Every structure is written in structure tokens, then in C-alpha cells.
Amino acid sequence: MFVGREVELSKLNKRYDGSRFEFAVIYGRRRVGKTTLIQQFCREKKAIYYIGREVNDGLNLANFSREVFRELNPGSSAEVVFDSWESAFDYIAEASIKERIILVIDEYPYVAAANRSVSSILQAHIDTKLKDSKLFLVLCGSSMSFMENQVLGYQSPLYGRRTVQFKIKPFTYYESSQMLQTYSYEEQIQLHIITGGVPEYLSRIETDLTMVENIVNLFLDQAGHLYEEPANLLKQELREPATYNSIIEAIAGGASRLSVIARKTNMPSNTCNKYIRSLVDLGIVKKEKPITEKHGKKTIYLLEDQMFRFWYRFIPKNMSSIASGLGLTVYKRFIEPNLSAFMGLSFEGVCSEYLLKRNSEVKLPLLIGDIGRWWGNNHVEKRQEEIDIIATDGTDALFGECKWRNEPVGIGVVEDLKRKSQLLKMYTNRYYILFSKSGFSKELIRIADAEGILLVDLESLFRR
């Protein structure tokens, strides 16, 4: 079942319907669904699909040659190996002069690592031959730093040649819900967050089992698909997984400022910062500052990948019990009592996705130019204050609070939000929105109706 990616697929098909040379760059973290998107795009079209491997250049060229010749000469039993990448691209260029052909090189970083001249060879062919062909070239990769620097970056030979690019991100909660229809709204959001919205992980959920049974099977069993997933990803992407592991553990344990992370990992701050930048490039860690800050003095680091956040919060310290077959006991004793607290910060991300969705439908009191969290000092009351969400067009602002609680939100929450919003004097008009897992008190509903305050419960989050 193909779910989500409608926008990307539509844009690819629209460009395919033309007759000009196209060069699409598609990249994103592993398991996020890049290959599934490309395969869906290639359905019922003439397409050469090659997946690069971590092997030497000769073997990559030989395997590439076979895929090219097999697709362009259906029914032939000949085994053709081009003597060079130049010859291979010459052959493809000639074949695509009169016919629309898709050429996909998936995991392109492996091909380029084995032969550092491949990008230059491809660039020369684009400039001299392919630009006048009907070829639809797709380069895809999971190494985001490589794709951004060595394919899209200014120093790359391929710089400026791409005609479209997509950074494929995990599903939004709304997209994830299409794979979780047998569960309640609350469970859909929980499963979306625990899997990080990664399509591969969502596909492992057995919808005839309960949410708890799935969590135990995936995370709390040595044979579970996600039991060692973060460790495996770090080994695939990074040279010093143990060092990165300690940084992620520190952030998952509550360290958010560079100095604290460095101290907990026994590293100099400048060294620690270098490793953190790599984790940011991979989409595992995110760098955040208050929405009103132009500079990074208040910068903090959080885990952006919510599956990593869940895993590091609950799995490492319970591995011995999990190895003893006590997965369900671990869930009941350690995860279930703390799941609501864990969900709080992640729920803010869901609420931001809702606002962006409504913004795209032009159904908010302003058009969002920027959205984020805010924290800072209340100099009058001499204490730190936080606002979960501020969405602004630069002049006006929509202030939001997100409550993942088991009781309805009452009038006190909106009164507190109004008070905190007055700390930010730069906005002309102020609007308010409250999100609640468990609904709202009758008094708050009455006041919200009178004052135009937006109230969003779980059902509203999913309403089309």
C-alpha cells in the first residue's frame, strides 16, 4: 500500500509529462521511504533502476551496465559491461534522444565514493549530451551530508544542474494515521511518535495487535525489529558510533546545552560541537532557539528523531530485563507510567504540524511566516517562562499551549497563556489556540466561543 508523498509524486509526474531533460535529487534518512516513492513514480514507465553498493568501482560499473542493457534491450540474453562510466552514459544519452527514459541511481553516495570522478563525468554528459535528451535522471541517497554537499552543494560538479529536489522527511501524524486506522486517535498519535513517523517502522505495526503488544514486539524483545535499530543506524552512518551514542544518551537524559552535553560526555566543547553537527545533518538531533532570537545565545539541542528519543529514554537501562524475556513487565513498570510525560514535548510537534496544515488551507487568522517555541526570562516576576508554540507573520502572532493530560484543560491555562504572551511586546495582534488530549472544561468552551480562542481536541486534529 502506497501512503503519503502525494505532493512529491505529483510533482515528479508533472515533470515526467514534459519532454525536456530532468534531473531530480531525492534524499533523506534511511527507512524514510525514498525508494518506495521512486518505485511508485517508475511504475508503468520505462525506467533503469540501479542501487549503488558499497563495493569497488569495477563491480558497481559492471552491475550498472547489466541493468542498463537489460532495460534498453528487453529479451536479449547478452551480458554487456561498459568499459567506462563515460561509455555507459553515452549509451543512455543516445537511447534517450527520442524516448522518455528514467534513470535512477539509488544510494548514489556509494557509487561516488568508489569513483570520485563519477560526478564530474555525469556533469560533463549533462552539459554536452543529456541536456538535449528526454532522460529523466534521478540521484537518490541516504547520506544527507553527502547529498547536500557533494551533489547539491556549491563545490559539487553537479551544482546548478538539478531541476527539482526533494528532502524526504518522516510522515506527519496525519500521514501516519493512514496506516493506523484500527487504533484510537490517542493511540495513533502515540504510535506515530514512538516510530518517529518513519514509514518503514510504521509498516512493521501489526494492526490486529494492540498498541502495547506492538511496542513490546518491536522494542522490548531481542528479536524485535527496532530493538537495536538506533545502534545499527549509527554504525551505518558514522565512524565513531560509541562517541555519538554517548552524546545522544546525554541529550535523551535531559542535557540540552552544549556545555552540559560536553561535560556529561567528557569532551571539550568544540569537539563535542563537531559531533553534534553530524547528528544534526543526519536529522537525529535538532538545534533550537527561541523564535524571537536572531542569534544563537540561547541555543539548545533536542532529539529530533522521536524514535531515537523513545529508544534512548526506555531501552538501554532495561536491556537486561528485555534479554530475560520481561518485555511486557518493562512496559508496565517503566514505560506506561512515564509515557504521558514523554509524549508532552512530542505532542507540541504534532500541534505544529496541524497548524501548518491549516495554514496551507488558509484557515488561520494569519499566514504563518515562522513557527516555533519560546522561552525567556520574566524580569518582573524573576522566573523563566515558556510558550509551547508561537506562529507569526512578523506582525501578529498566534500563541498556543499543548496539553497531553488525562483531564480537560480549564480556564487557567488560557489565562496563563495570555499573561505570558504580554511578555513579547513586538506583536500587534494576539490570537490564542489550545490543544488538549482530553478536551476542555465547559467554562473554557464558553469563554473561547465568546473571545474567538481556538480549541483543538484529538478529534479536531484528525478532522478533514
ChimeraX attribute file (.defattr): number of C-alpha atoms within 10 A of each C-alpha:
attribute: neighborCount
match mode: 1-to-1
recipient: residues
	/A:1	5
	/A:2	10
	/A:3	15
	/A:4	18
	/A:5	16
	/A:6	11
	/A:7	8
	/A:8	18
	/A:9	14
	/A:10	12
	/A:11	11
	/A:12	21
	/A:13	12
	/A:14	10
	/A:15	17
	/A:16	20
	/A:17	9
	/A:18	12
	/A:19	15
	/A:20	16
	/A:21	22
	/A:22	23
	/A:23	23
	/A:24	19
	/A:25	21
	/A:26	23
	/A:27	28
	/A:28	22
	/A:29	22
	/A:30	19
	/A:31	15
	/A:32	21
	/A:33	23
	/A:34	23
	/A:35	19
	/A:36	16
	/A:37	20
	/A:38	19
	/A:39	14
	/A:40	12
	/A:41	18
	/A:42	19
	/A:43	9
	/A:44	8
	/A:45	12
	/A:46	14
	/A:47	22
	/A:48	20
	/A:49	19
	/A:50	20
	/A:51	18
	/A:52	22
	/A:53	18
	/A:54	13
	/A:55	12
	/A:56	13
	/A:57	20
	/A:58	15
	/A:59	15
	/A:60	20
	/A:61	21
	/A:62	18
	/A:63	18
	/A:64	23
	/A:65	23
	/A:66	17
	/A:67	19
	/A:68	23
	/A:69	21
	/A:70	17
	/A:71	15
	/A:72	18
	/A:73	11
	/A:74	8
	/A:75	8
	/A:76	10
	/A:77	9
	/A:78	10
	/A:79	10
	/A:80	14
	/A:81	18
	/A:82	18
	/A:83	12
	/A:84	14
	/A:85	21
	/A:86	15
	/A:87	13
	/A:88	17
	/A:89	20
	/A:90	14
	/A:91	16
	/A:92	22
	/A:93	21
	/A:94	15
	/A:95	16
	/A:96	20
	/A:97	17
	/A:98	12
	/A:99	13
	/A:100	21
	/A:101	25
	/A:102	23
	/A:103	21
	/A:104	24
	/A:105	19
	/A:106	23
	/A:107	21
	/A:108	25
	/A:109	24
	/A:110	20
	/A:111	25
	/A:112	18
	/A:113	16
	/A:114	19
	/A:115	16
	/A:116	12
	/A:117	14
	/A:118	18
	/A:119	19
	/A:120	14
	/A:121	15
	/A:122	16
	/A:123	19
	/A:124	15
	/A:125	16
	/A:126	23
	/A:127	12
	/A:128	9
	/A:129	16
	/A:130	26
	/A:131	17
	/A:132	15
	/A:133	22
	/A:134	23
	/A:135	28
	/A:136	23
	/A:137	22
	/A:138	21
	/A:139	21
	/A:140	28
	/A:141	26
	/A:142	23
	/A:143	20
	/A:144	23
	/A:145	18
	/A:146	18
	/A:147	23
	/A:148	17
	/A:149	13
	/A:150	18
	/A:151	26
	/A:152	19
	/A:153	15
	/A:154	12
	/A:155	10
	/A:156	16
	/A:157	19
	/A:158	20
	/A:159	15
	/A:160	12
	/A:161	17
	/A:162	18
	/A:163	12
	/A:164	14
	/A:165	17
	/A:166	14
	/A:167	15
	/A:168	18
	/A:169	17
	/A:170	20
	/A:171	20
	/A:172	20
	/A:173	24
	/A:174	22
	/A:175	16
	/A:176	25
	/A:177	23
	/A:178	12
	/A:179	20
	/A:180	21
	/A:181	12
	/A:182	14
	/A:183	17
	/A:184	14
	/A:185	17
	/A:186	14
	/A:187	17
	/A:188	21
	/A:189	25
	/A:190	20
	/A:191	25
	/A:192	28
	/A:193	25
	/A:194	24
	/A:195	28
	/A:196	25
	/A:197	25
	/A:198	24
	/A:199	23
	/A:200	15
	/A:201	19
	/A:202	19
	/A:203	14
	/A:204	15
	/A:205	20
	/A:206	13
	/A:207	14
	/A:208	10
	/A:209	13
	/A:210	14
	/A:211	18
	/A:212	15
	/A:213	16
	/A:214	18
	/A:215	21
	/A:216	20
	/A:217	22
	/A:218	21
	/A:219	23
	/A:220	29
	/A:221	22
	/A:222	17
	/A:223	12
	/A:224	16
	/A:225	14
	/A:226	21
	/A:227	21
	/A:228	17
	/A:229	16
	/A:230	17
	/A:231	15
	/A:232	12
	/A:233	14
	/A:234	18
	/A:235	14
	/A:236	12
	/A:237	17
	/A:238	15
	/A:239	10
	/A:240	11
	/A:241	16
	/A:242	13
	/A:243	14
	/A:244	21
	/A:245	15
	/A:246	15
	/A:247	24
	/A:248	23
	/A:249	21
	/A:250	19
	/A:251	23
	/A:252	20
	/A:253	13
	/A:254	13
	/A:255	20
	/A:256	18
	/A:257	15
	/A:258	19
	/A:259	15
	/A:260	15
	/A:261	26
	/A:262	19
	/A:263	14
	/A:264	15
	/A:265	18
	/A:266	12
	/A:267	15
	/A:268	13
	/A:269	15
	/A:270	12
	/A:271	10
	/A:272	20
	/A:273	16
	/A:274	10
	/A:275	15
	/A:276	22
	/A:277	14
	/A:278	17
	/A:279	21
	/A:280	17
	/A:281	16
	/A:282	22
	/A:283	16
	/A:284	21
	/A:285	23
	/A:286	17
	/A:287	16
	/A:288	16
	/A:289	18
	/A:290	20
	/A:291	16
	/A:292	15
	/A:293	13
	/A:294	9
	/A:295	9
	/A:296	11
	/A:297	9
	/A:298	13
	/A:299	14
	/A:300	16
	/A:301	20
	/A:302	20
	/A:303	22
	/A:304	19
	/A:305	20
	/A:306	21
	/A:307	23
	/A:308	21
	/A:309	26
	/A:310	21
	/A:311	21
	/A:312	20
	/A:313	19
	/A:314	19
	/A:315	19
	/A:316	13
	/A:317	10
	/A:318	16
	/A:319	18
	/A:320	11
	/A:321	16
	/A:322	22
	/A:323	13
	/A:324	10
	/A:325	14
	/A:326	16
	/A:327	22
	/A:328	19
	/A:329	15
	/A:330	19
	/A:331	22
	/A:332	12
	/A:333	11
	/A:334	14
	/A:335	17
	/A:336	14
	/A:337	11
	/A:338	14
	/A:339	14
	/A:340	15
	/A:341	12
	/A:342	19
	/A:343	19
	/A:344	14
	/A:345	14
	/A:346	20
	/A:347	23
	/A:348	21
	/A:349	19
	/A:350	20
	/A:351	22
	/A:352	20
	/A:353	16
	/A:354	19
	/A:355	22
	/A:356	18
	/A:357	15
	/A:358	14
	/A:359	16
	/A:360	12
	/A:361	9
	/A:362	12
	/A:363	12
	/A:364	16
	/A:365	13
	/A:366	18
	/A:367	19
	/A:368	21
	/A:369	12
	/A:370	13
	/A:371	18
	/A:372	18
	/A:373	19
	/A:374	19
	/A:375	17
	/A:376	16
	/A:377	12
	/A:378	13
	/A:379	9
	/A:380	7
	/A:381	8
	/A:382	8
	/A:383	9
	/A:384	10
	/A:385	13
	/A:386	16
	/A:387	19
	/A:388	21
	/A:389	24
	/A:390	24
	/A:391	23
	/A:392	21
	/A:393	14
	/A:394	14
	/A:395	12
	/A:396	18
	/A:397	27
	/A:398	24
	/A:399	24
	/A:400	27
	/A:401	20
	/A:402	25
	/A:403	23
	/A:404	22
	/A:405	15
	/A:406	11
	/A:407	13
	/A:408	17
	/A:409	25
	/A:410	15
	/A:411	17
	/A:412	10
	/A:413	15
	/A:414	21
	/A:415	11
	/A:416	12
	/A:417	19
	/A:418	16
	/A:419	10
	/A:420	16
	/A:421	21
	/A:422	11
	/A:423	14
	/A:424	12
	/A:425	7
	/A:426	12
	/A:427	15
	/A:428	10
	/A:429	10
	/A:430	15
	/A:431	21
	/A:432	21
	/A:433	20
	/A:434	24
	/A:435	24
	/A:436	22
	/A:437	21
	/A:438	16
	/A:439	22
	/A:440	19
	/A:441	13
	/A:442	13
	/A:443	11
	/A:444	19
	/A:445	18
	/A:446	11
	/A:447	13
	/A:448	18
	/A:449	11
	/A:450	9
	/A:451	11
	/A:452	11
	/A:453	16
	/A:454	16
	/A:455	19
	/A:456	19
	/A:457	16
	/A:458	16
	/A:459	13
	/A:460	11
	/A:461	20
	/A:462	13
	/A:463	7
	/A:464	6
